[in-house]
């Protein structure tokens, strides 16, 4: 499986940590489904208590290739729960072990199938390309055809390159950008670099701890 991770923020919701940039929004409903499946996951039986390194190696858990970790907060204290995934048997059952535990368990095939089907990072890319909340934005930079326009969000409306602009026209443009949806996702897109005909939109947020969010729209063919 490809490594994938997400981070949740109250202002922006779920965003990727990896393999995509933090500018990529994640599908909240699918994240919720994964969390539900992890919460309900169960081990069919205990196979080893205080296992030796030799046993861990035979279970594929001495240096596990796959793991699932969840970071969460309890009473303002950050905590982490991690599950290591080991060797899979012919019947689909899989050896698992939790961080801090000295027990190797065997998870049934149905449980692991339910979890593994959600470990493709592209399953979590939101169909909405870059719907950033307007209230979270400090300014927005738009580049196209060699020109760059900077829109500032002020208490009195909007400015374009420091000159006041028509609020109704700008909001119509902003809503058009926010309404752009993808029809499919492709690994091919990871290698696409911005070109002269690309539309590049960079959102500078009020809360600078999030960093900027950038969306790049590059023509694929005559239709997309």
One Martini backbone bead per residue (centre of mass of N, CA, C, O) as a GRO file, in nm:
protein
  224
    1UNK     BB    1   0.100   0.034   0.016
    2UNK     BB    2   0.045   0.351   0.029
    3UNK     BB    3   0.124   0.627   0.189
    4UNK     BB    4  -0.109   0.776   0.429
    5UNK     BB    5  -0.235   1.108   0.540
    6UNK     BB    6  -0.408   1.308   0.797
    7UNK     BB    7  -0.563   1.629   0.882
    8UNK     BB    8  -0.740   1.810   1.137
    9UNK     BB    9  -0.945   2.108   1.100
   10UNK     BB   10  -1.183   2.332   1.188
   11UNK     BB   11  -1.165   2.518   0.929
   12UNK     BB   12  -1.088   2.271   0.687
   13UNK     BB   13  -1.057   1.993   0.783
   14UNK     BB   14  -0.955   1.748   0.577
   15UNK     BB   15  -0.604   1.678   0.515
   16UNK     BB   16  -0.317   1.611   0.371
   17UNK     BB   17   0.013   1.473   0.440
   18UNK     BB   18  -0.002   1.199   0.268
   19UNK     BB   19   0.128   1.211  -0.054
   20UNK     BB   20   0.011   1.483  -0.047
   21UNK     BB   21  -0.054   1.788  -0.014
   22UNK     BB   22  -0.210   2.023   0.203
   23UNK     BB   23  -0.395   2.122  -0.050
   24UNK     BB   24  -0.539   1.847  -0.012
   25UNK     BB   25  -0.847   1.733   0.005
   26UNK     BB   26  -1.058   1.535   0.199
   27UNK     BB   27  -1.295   1.290   0.241
   28UNK     BB   28  -1.489   1.286   0.511
   29UNK     BB   29  -1.668   1.031   0.479
   30UNK     BB   30  -1.427   0.829   0.432
   31UNK     BB   31  -1.283   0.879   0.697
   32UNK     BB   32  -1.518   0.790   0.877
   33UNK     BB   33  -1.524   0.499   0.775
   34UNK     BB   34  -1.240   0.416   0.859
   35UNK     BB   35  -1.270   0.472   1.162
   36UNK     BB   36  -1.501   0.271   1.199
   37UNK     BB   37  -1.341   0.017   1.109
   38UNK     BB   38  -1.119   0.039   1.323
   39UNK     BB   39  -1.306   0.032   1.574
   40UNK     BB   40  -1.439  -0.260   1.473
   41UNK     BB   41  -1.198  -0.411   1.490
   42UNK     BB   42  -1.091  -0.762   1.511
   43UNK     BB   43  -0.972  -1.036   1.692
   44UNK     BB   44  -0.989  -1.378   1.672
   45UNK     BB   45  -0.690  -1.430   1.805
   46UNK     BB   46  -0.443  -1.550   2.014
   47UNK     BB   47  -0.088  -1.650   1.936
   48UNK     BB   48   0.095  -1.450   2.129
   49UNK     BB   49   0.307  -1.417   2.424
   50UNK     BB   50   0.583  -1.272   2.436
   51UNK     BB   51   0.747  -1.256   2.175
   52UNK     BB   52   0.990  -1.339   1.981
   53UNK     BB   53   1.181  -1.251   1.720
   54UNK     BB   54   1.126  -1.511   1.566
   55UNK     BB   55   0.819  -1.490   1.577
   56UNK     BB   56   0.786  -1.211   1.452
   57UNK     BB   57   0.910  -1.293   1.180
   58UNK     BB   58   0.693  -1.517   1.114
   59UNK     BB   59   0.456  -1.279   1.128
   60UNK     BB   60   0.572  -0.998   1.011
   61UNK     BB   61   0.664  -0.805   1.296
   62UNK     BB   62   0.960  -0.709   1.316
   63UNK     BB   63   0.927  -0.553   1.012
   64UNK     BB   64   0.678  -0.388   0.930
   65UNK     BB   65   0.520  -0.263   0.632
   66UNK     BB   66   0.252  -0.211   0.802
   67UNK     BB   67   0.051   0.072   0.926
   68UNK     BB   68  -0.178   0.209   1.181
   69UNK     BB   69  -0.243   0.550   1.277
   70UNK     BB   70  -0.377   0.742   1.564
   71UNK     BB   71  -0.440   1.075   1.636
   72UNK     BB   72  -0.525   1.213   1.962
   73UNK     BB   73  -0.741   1.387   2.203
   74UNK     BB   74  -0.708   1.410   2.572
   75UNK     BB   75  -0.730   1.661   2.762
   76UNK     BB   76  -0.501   1.807   2.570
   77UNK     BB   77  -0.377   1.523   2.504
   78UNK     BB   78  -0.157   1.358   2.309
   79UNK     BB   79  -0.228   1.063   2.114
   80UNK     BB   80  -0.144   0.710   2.021
   81UNK     BB   81  -0.251   0.463   1.781
   82UNK     BB   82  -0.104   0.140   1.685
   83UNK     BB   83  -0.103  -0.082   1.395
   84UNK     BB   84   0.043  -0.384   1.303
   85UNK     BB   85   0.112  -0.545   0.988
   86UNK     BB   86   0.144  -0.861   0.874
   87UNK     BB   87   0.104  -1.161   0.779
   88UNK     BB   88  -0.063  -1.344   0.530
   89UNK     BB   89  -0.279  -1.585   0.487
   90UNK     BB   90  -0.451  -1.798   0.280
   91UNK     BB   91  -0.737  -1.712   0.434
   92UNK     BB   92  -0.672  -1.384   0.507
   93UNK     BB   93  -0.542  -1.380   0.755
   94UNK     BB   94  -0.385  -1.155   1.008
   95UNK     BB   95  -0.115  -1.027   1.161
   96UNK     BB   96  -0.122  -0.845   1.475
   97UNK     BB   97  -0.002  -0.533   1.645
   98UNK     BB   98   0.021  -0.328   1.921
   99UNK     BB   99   0.136  -0.062   2.052
  100UNK     BB  100   0.258  -0.178   2.369
  101UNK     BB  101   0.221  -0.473   2.306
  102UNK     BB  102   0.255  -0.850   2.385
  103UNK     BB  103   0.046  -0.921   2.146
  104UNK     BB  104  -0.046  -1.162   1.912
  105UNK     BB  105  -0.276  -1.142   1.647
  106UNK     BB  106  -0.571  -1.262   1.467
  107UNK     BB  107  -0.713  -1.148   1.177
  108UNK     BB  108  -0.966  -1.158   0.990
  109UNK     BB  109  -1.048  -1.128   0.660
  110UNK     BB  110  -1.281  -0.924   0.679
  111UNK     BB  111  -1.140  -0.703   0.840
  112UNK     BB  112  -0.895  -0.657   0.644
  113UNK     BB  113  -1.064  -0.597   0.394
  114UNK     BB  114  -1.210  -0.344   0.504
  115UNK     BB  115  -0.942  -0.184   0.541
  116UNK     BB  116  -0.768  -0.221   0.274
  117UNK     BB  117  -0.977  -0.081   0.075
  118UNK     BB  118  -0.885   0.213   0.227
  119UNK     BB  119  -0.551   0.235   0.135
  120UNK     BB  120  -0.617   0.427  -0.098
  121UNK     BB  121  -0.550   0.753  -0.141
  122UNK     BB  122  -0.760   0.816  -0.381
  123UNK     BB  123  -1.024   0.765  -0.211
  124UNK     BB  124  -0.977   1.063  -0.047
  125UNK     BB  125  -1.023   1.245  -0.273
  126UNK     BB  126  -1.184   1.512  -0.336
  127UNK     BB  127  -1.406   1.628  -0.570
  128UNK     BB  128  -1.339   1.885  -0.442
  129UNK     BB  129  -1.074   2.066  -0.508
  130UNK     BB  130  -1.103   2.392  -0.357
  131UNK     BB  131  -1.303   2.445  -0.083
  132UNK     BB  132  -1.261   2.736   0.063
  133UNK     BB  133  -1.322   2.920   0.318
  134UNK     BB  134  -1.377   3.251   0.318
  135UNK     BB  135  -1.325   3.311   0.632
  136UNK     BB  136  -1.011   3.188   0.607
  137UNK     BB  137  -0.928   3.428   0.419
  138UNK     BB  138  -0.696   3.685   0.334
  139UNK     BB  139  -0.583   3.588   0.044
  140UNK     BB  140  -0.559   3.589  -0.329
  141UNK     BB  141  -0.382   3.414  -0.592
  142UNK     BB  142  -0.382   3.478  -0.952
  143UNK     BB  143  -0.257   3.278  -1.231
  144UNK     BB  144  -0.249   3.384  -1.590
  145UNK     BB  145  -0.086   3.435  -1.874
  146UNK     BB  146   0.144   3.609  -1.701
  147UNK     BB  147  -0.063   3.686  -1.479
  148UNK     BB  148  -0.121   3.865  -1.160
  149UNK     BB  149  -0.365   3.838  -0.894
  150UNK     BB  150  -0.454   4.025  -0.595
  151UNK     BB  151  -0.676   3.929  -0.334
  152UNK     BB  152  -0.829   4.110  -0.083
  153UNK     BB  153  -0.968   4.060   0.243
  154UNK     BB  154  -1.195   4.284   0.373
  155UNK     BB  155  -1.420   4.463   0.566
  156UNK     BB  156  -1.506   4.627   0.274
  157UNK     BB  157  -1.409   4.378   0.095
  158UNK     BB  158  -1.238   4.398  -0.222
  159UNK     BB  159  -0.914   4.360  -0.376
  160UNK     BB  160  -0.723   4.442  -0.680
  161UNK     BB  161  -0.424   4.530  -0.660
  162UNK     BB  162  -0.531   4.754  -0.432
  163UNK     BB  163  -0.813   4.766  -0.580
  164UNK     BB  164  -1.123   4.811  -0.575
  165UNK     BB  165  -1.388   4.570  -0.611
  166UNK     BB  166  -1.648   4.396  -0.716
  167UNK     BB  167  -1.818   4.189  -0.512
  168UNK     BB  168  -2.008   4.031  -0.700
  169UNK     BB  169  -1.793   3.943  -0.907
  170UNK     BB  170  -1.599   3.802  -0.715
  171UNK     BB  171  -1.799   3.594  -0.588
  172UNK     BB  172  -1.859   3.454  -0.854
  173UNK     BB  173  -1.567   3.361  -0.901
  174UNK     BB  174  -1.525   3.210  -0.634
  175UNK     BB  175  -1.763   3.007  -0.671
  176UNK     BB  176  -1.651   2.877  -0.924
  177UNK     BB  177  -1.398   2.761  -0.796
  178UNK     BB  178  -1.543   2.601  -0.560
  179UNK     BB  179  -1.722   2.426  -0.788
  180UNK     BB  180  -1.492   2.252  -0.869
  181UNK     BB  181  -1.490   1.925  -1.013
  182UNK     BB  182  -1.410   1.597  -1.024
  183UNK     BB  183  -1.431   1.285  -1.219
  184UNK     BB  184  -1.128   1.195  -1.153
  185UNK     BB  185  -0.840   0.989  -1.063
  186UNK     BB  186  -0.470   1.021  -1.108
  187UNK     BB  187  -0.135   0.935  -1.102
  188UNK     BB  188  -0.049   1.112  -1.345
  189UNK     BB  189  -0.087   1.398  -1.200
  190UNK     BB  190   0.179   1.401  -1.024
  191UNK     BB  191   0.368   1.482  -1.294
  192UNK     BB  192   0.235   1.753  -1.328
  193UNK     BB  193   0.324   2.065  -1.452
  194UNK     BB  194   0.320   2.378  -1.471
  195UNK     BB  195   0.194   2.592  -1.721
  196UNK     BB  196   0.112   2.851  -1.931
  197UNK     BB  197  -0.207   2.728  -1.918
  198UNK     BB  198  -0.224   2.766  -1.618
  199UNK     BB  199  -0.421   2.774  -1.324
  200UNK     BB  200  -0.327   2.965  -1.032
  201UNK     BB  201  -0.427   2.909  -0.688
  202UNK     BB  202  -0.370   3.109  -0.390
  203UNK     BB  203  -0.417   3.058  -0.043
  204UNK     BB  204  -0.427   3.290   0.221
  205UNK     BB  205  -0.436   3.252   0.556
  206UNK     BB  206  -0.510   3.363   0.864
  207UNK     BB  207  -0.401   3.089   0.959
  208UNK     BB  208  -0.059   3.026   0.938
  209UNK     BB  209  -0.042   2.723   1.042
  210UNK     BB  210  -0.150   2.598   0.762
  211UNK     BB  211  -0.083   2.741   0.524
  212UNK     BB  212  -0.086   2.725   0.203
  213UNK     BB  213  -0.316   2.702  -0.079
  214UNK     BB  214  -0.289   2.508  -0.387
  215UNK     BB  215  -0.421   2.540  -0.724
  216UNK     BB  216  -0.386   2.342  -1.030
  217UNK     BB  217  -0.489   2.416  -1.370
  218UNK     BB  218  -0.453   2.171  -1.633
  219UNK     BB  219  -0.477   2.077  -1.935
  220UNK     BB  220  -0.552   1.761  -2.089
  221UNK     BB  221  -0.765   1.846  -2.307
  222UNK     BB  222  -1.038   1.963  -2.479
  223UNK     BB  223  -1.233   1.865  -2.220
  224UNK     BB  224  -1.009   1.880  -1.943
   0.00000   0.00000   0.00000
